[in-house]
């Protein structure tokens, strides 16, 4: 599982101008089953996405395809983690530690 943290590198008005494209990109990833949650940070200096994928390189490719990233409006920080405990609703995404 991955946490994708977006931080705006341009004024928020530039992000707003690309918001429809960004939301369409988000919708594609939700439909593909990759994203399971997302939203703006508070204060509004970027956003956070929770993603499910086995391949970090694939996540990096997906992040690079975000219109915000493609147009230089944000930078991504990608953190991989092993979800060994989940709420019941997220049980399908629960993972085992390697070697266990």
C-alpha positions in Angstrom: 0.0 0.0 0.0 1.2 3.5 -0.6 0.6 7.0 0.7 1.0 9.6 -2.0 1.5 13.1 -0.6 1.1 16.0 -3.0 2.6 19.3 -2.2 1.9 22.3 -4.4 5.0 23.8 -6.0 3.0 26.6 -7.7 0.2 29.0 -6.6 -3.1 27.2 -5.7 -4.7 29.1 -8.6 -2.6 27.0 -11.1 -3.9 23.8 -9.3 -7.5 25.1 -9.5 -7.1 25.7 -13.3 -6.1 22.0 -13.7 -8.6 20.6 -11.2 -11.1 19.1 -13.7 -8.2 17.2 -15.4 -6.9 16.1 -12.0 -10.3 14.8 -10.9 -10.7 12.9 -14.2 -7.2 11.3 -13.5 -8.3 10.4 -10.0 -11.5 8.9 -11.3 -9.5 6.7 -13.7 -7.4 5.3 -10.8 -10.5 4.7 -8.6 -12.1 2.8 -11.5 -8.9 0.7 -11.9 -9.0 -0.2 -8.2 -5.7 1.6 -7.4 -6.9 4.5 -5.3 -9.1 3.9 -2.2 -9.1 7.3 -0.6 -8.0 10.9 -1.4 -8.5 14.5 -0.4 -7.1 17.9 0.2 -4.7 18.6 3.0 -5.7 21.2 5.6 -4.2 23.8 5.2 -4.6 23.5 1.5 -1.0 23.1 0.3 -1.6 19.8 -1.5 -3.4 16.5 -1.0 -3.1 12.9 0.1 -4.0 9.7 -1.8 -4.1 6.2 -0.4 -3.2 3.7 -3.1 -3.2 -0.1 -3.4 -0.6 -1.6 -5.7 2.2 -4.2 -5.5 4.7 -2.3 -7.7 6.3 1.0 -6.6 7.4 1.7 -10.1 3.8 1.5 -11.3 2.7 3.9 -8.6 5.5 6.3 -9.6 4.2 6.1 -13.2 0.7 6.8 -12.1 1.8 9.8 -10.0 3.8 11.2 -12.9 0.6 11.0 -15.1 -1.3 13.3 -12.7 -2.0 16.6 -14.6 -0.7 18.4 -11.5 2.6 16.7 -11.8 2.8 16.8 -15.6 2.3 20.6 -15.5 4.7 21.2 -12.7 2.1 22.2 -10.1 2.9 19.7 -7.5 5.7 17.4 -6.2 4.9 13.9 -4.9 6.3 12.1 -1.8 5.5 8.4 -2.1 5.6 6.3 1.1 5.2 2.5 0.9 3.9 0.7 3.9 2.6 -2.8 4.8 -1.0 -2.5 6.1 -1.0 -5.3 8.7 -4.0 -3.9 10.5 -7.1 -2.5 8.9 -10.7 -1.4 9.7 -13.2 -4.1 8.8 -14.2 -2.2 5.6 -10.5 -2.3 4.5 -10.0 -6.0 5.3 -9.5 -6.9 1.6 -6.3 -4.7 1.6 -4.8 -6.2 4.8 -1.3 -7.5 4.2 1.1 -9.9 5.9 4.7 -9.1 6.8 7.2 -10.7 4.5 8.4 -14.1 5.8 5.3 -14.6 8.0 
